[in-house]
Amino acid sequence: MEIKLKAGGSLQLADGVFGREFNEGLVHQAVVAYMAAARQGTKKQKTRSEVSGGGIKPWKQKGTGRARAGTTRSPIWRTGGRAFAAQPRNYEQKINRKAYRVAMSSIFSELIRQDRLVVVDSIDVEAPKTKLVVSMLLAMGLSGVTLLVPDAVSENLYLASRNLGDVGVLDPLSLDPVSLVGSDYVVITAAALKMVEEWLS
């Protein structure tokens, strides 16, 4: 397939990578798996067996007029253990490498169909100034959440864009489904797009 460059000209791309039908179920699976892998899973609460104290019966079984109690560390007591305590766990979900690549290919194909993939010759700024990135995006006529994908992220571009909440910068081999799906526009260089094509082929 052929895609037009922003400054003029065109670029030939593989139909098998950038011409796929949108597979919503597979894309959803890839997004959920990526977000789940980012979870720390370090939450920990104490059960009644882990709370200190409570080794003695607080009062005798009968004759006090109070409800019977065997420990002060029961979940219904203040300072007692948690009934269904959260434990550290791994939230990762398995997704096959081939399925992940098909999902990424499906996302790129949909971006092209919706005219949300902007291909340029280069993405860089002369100095680490935020206003240079803003003016660059305005010159392209882009607004909203924008992801910049140069073939190599320069220090100037990284420093100039990090103060913009709706602008992200990633190198082509660090792309993920969440960043692509969550962006209104993806601005990518022709060289970076070729790297993506080689990765997904």
C-alpha positions as CSV (number, residue, x, y, z in Angstrom):
1,M,0.0,0.0,0.0
2,E,1.0,3.6,-0.5
3,I,0.9,6.4,2.2
4,K,1.4,10.1,1.6
5,L,4.0,12.1,3.5
6,K,3.1,15.4,5.1
7,A,5.7,17.4,3.1
8,G,4.8,15.7,-0.2
9,G,5.8,12.4,-1.8
10,S,4.7,8.9,-0.8
11,L,6.0,5.8,0.9
12,Q,5.4,2.2,0.0
13,L,4.3,-0.1,2.9
14,A,3.5,-3.7,3.2
15,D,-0.2,-4.5,3.0
16,G,0.2,-7.4,5.4
17,V,1.3,-5.0,8.2
18,F,-0.6,-1.8,7.5
19,G,-3.6,-3.1,5.6
20,R,-5.2,-5.3,8.2
21,E,-8.8,-5.3,9.2
22,F,-9.4,-3.9,12.7
23,N,-9.6,-6.8,15.2
24,E,-11.3,-5.2,18.2
25,G,-11.2,-8.3,20.4
26,L,-7.4,-8.8,19.9
27,V,-6.6,-5.1,20.3
28,H,-8.6,-5.1,23.6
29,Q,-6.7,-8.1,24.8
30,A,-3.4,-6.5,24.0
31,V,-4.4,-3.2,25.8
32,V,-5.6,-5.1,28.9
33,A,-2.5,-7.3,29.0
34,Y,-0.2,-4.2,28.7
35,M,-2.0,-2.3,31.4
36,A,-2.2,-5.3,33.7
37,A,1.6,-5.9,33.4
38,A,2.1,-2.3,34.6
39,R,0.4,-3.0,37.9
40,Q,2.7,-3.4,40.9
41,G,0.5,-5.9,42.8
42,T,2.3,-5.1,46.1
43,K,-0.8,-4.4,48.2
44,K,-0.7,-6.4,51.5
45,Q,-3.0,-6.6,54.5
46,K,-2.8,-8.7,57.6
47,T,-5.1,-11.6,58.3
48,R,-6.1,-12.5,61.9
49,S,-3.2,-14.9,62.1
50,E,-0.7,-12.1,61.2
51,V,-1.9,-9.4,63.6
52,S,0.1,-9.2,66.8
53,G,-1.6,-10.1,70.1
54,G,-4.8,-11.9,70.7
55,G,-3.3,-15.0,72.2
56,I,-5.5,-15.0,75.3
57,K,-9.3,-15.3,75.6
58,P,-10.4,-11.7,76.6
59,W,-13.0,-12.9,79.1
60,K,-14.5,-16.1,80.3
61,Q,-17.0,-17.9,78.2
62,K,-20.0,-17.6,80.4
63,G,-21.4,-15.4,83.1
64,T,-20.3,-11.9,82.0
65,G,-23.4,-11.0,80.0
66,R,-21.3,-10.1,77.0
67,A,-21.1,-12.0,73.8
68,R,-18.6,-14.9,73.8
69,A,-15.2,-14.0,72.4
70,G,-12.1,-16.1,71.9
71,T,-9.6,-13.5,70.6
72,T,-9.2,-9.8,70.3
73,R,-7.9,-10.2,66.8
74,S,-11.1,-11.3,65.2
75,P,-12.1,-9.3,62.0
76,I,-15.1,-7.8,63.9
77,W,-12.8,-6.3,66.5
78,R,-11.0,-2.9,66.3
79,T,-7.3,-3.6,65.6
80,G,-8.3,-7.1,64.5
81,G,-7.2,-8.8,61.3
82,R,-8.7,-8.3,57.9
83,A,-11.4,-10.9,56.9
84,F,-10.4,-11.2,53.2
85,A,-6.9,-9.6,53.3
86,A,-5.3,-8.5,50.1
87,Q,-2.1,-10.3,49.3
88,P,0.8,-9.5,46.8
89,R,0.0,-10.9,43.4
90,N,1.1,-10.8,39.8
91,Y,-1.5,-9.3,37.5
92,E,0.4,-10.2,34.2
93,Q,-1.7,-11.8,31.5
94,K,-0.2,-14.0,28.8
95,I,-0.5,-12.9,25.2
96,N,1.4,-14.7,22.4
97,R,4.1,-12.6,20.7
98,K,2.4,-13.2,17.3
99,A,-1.0,-12.1,18.6
100,Y,0.5,-9.0,20.1
101,R,2.1,-8.1,16.7
102,V,-1.1,-8.7,14.9
103,A,-2.9,-6.4,17.4
104,M,-0.3,-3.6,16.9
105,S,-0.6,-4.1,13.1
106,S,-4.3,-3.8,13.4
107,I,-4.0,-0.5,15.4
108,F,-1.6,1.0,12.8
109,S,-4.0,0.0,10.0
110,E,-6.9,1.7,11.7
111,L,-4.8,4.9,12.3
112,I,-4.1,5.0,8.6
113,R,-7.8,4.5,7.7
114,Q,-8.8,7.3,10.1
115,D,-6.1,9.7,8.8
116,R,-4.6,9.8,12.3
117,L,-1.2,8.7,11.3
118,V,1.0,11.6,10.1
119,V,4.2,10.6,8.3
120,V,7.0,13.2,8.1
121,D,10.6,13.3,7.1
122,S,12.0,14.3,10.5
123,I,10.8,15.2,14.1
124,D,13.2,17.4,16.0
125,V,13.7,20.9,17.5
126,E,16.8,23.1,17.5
127,A,16.7,23.8,21.2
128,P,15.0,22.3,24.3
129,K,12.1,24.8,24.2
130,T,8.5,23.8,24.6
131,K,7.2,26.6,22.3
132,L,9.2,25.0,19.4
133,V,7.2,21.8,19.8
134,V,3.9,23.7,20.1
135,S,4.7,25.7,16.9
136,M,5.7,22.5,15.1
137,L,2.4,20.9,15.9
138,L,0.4,24.0,14.9
139,A,2.2,24.1,11.6
140,M,1.0,20.6,11.0
141,G,-2.5,21.6,12.0
142,L,-2.7,19.1,14.8
143,S,-4.5,19.5,18.2
144,G,-5.4,17.1,20.9
145,V,-3.3,14.2,22.3
146,T,-0.3,13.7,20.0
147,L,2.3,11.0,20.0
148,L,5.7,11.8,18.4
149,V,7.7,8.9,17.1
150,P,11.1,9.9,15.7
151,D,13.5,7.2,14.5
152,A,15.8,8.4,17.3
153,V,14.7,10.5,20.3
154,S,17.0,13.5,20.7
155,E,17.6,15.2,24.0
156,N,16.2,18.5,22.7
157,L,12.9,16.9,21.6
158,Y,12.5,15.0,24.9
159,L,13.2,18.1,27.1
160,A,11.0,20.4,24.9
161,S,8.0,18.1,25.0
162,R,7.9,16.8,28.6
163,N,6.1,19.9,29.9
164,L,3.2,19.3,27.5
165,G,0.6,17.0,29.0
166,D,-1.0,16.0,25.7
167,V,2.2,15.3,23.9
168,G,4.2,12.1,24.2
169,V,7.5,11.0,22.7
170,L,8.5,7.4,22.1
171,D,11.1,5.6,19.9
172,P,9.6,3.2,17.3
173,L,10.7,0.0,19.2
174,S,9.1,1.2,22.5
175,L,5.6,1.7,21.0
176,D,2.8,0.1,23.0
177,P,-0.9,-0.4,22.3
178,V,-2.1,2.0,25.1
179,S,-0.1,4.9,23.7
180,L,-1.3,4.4,20.2
181,V,-5.0,3.8,21.0
182,G,-5.0,6.8,23.4
183,S,-3.6,9.3,20.9
184,D,-5.7,11.5,18.6
185,Y,-2.7,11.7,16.2
186,V,0.5,9.7,15.8
187,V,3.3,11.7,14.1
188,I,6.0,9.4,12.9
189,T,9.0,9.7,10.6
190,A,9.3,7.6,7.5
191,A,12.4,5.9,8.8
192,A,10.6,5.0,12.1
193,L,7.7,3.7,10.1
194,K,10.0,1.4,8.2
195,M,11.4,0.2,11.5
196,V,7.9,-0.6,12.7
197,E,7.2,-2.4,9.5
198,E,10.3,-4.6,9.9
199,W,9.4,-5.3,13.5
200,L,5.7,-6.3,12.7
201,S,6.5,-8.3,9.6
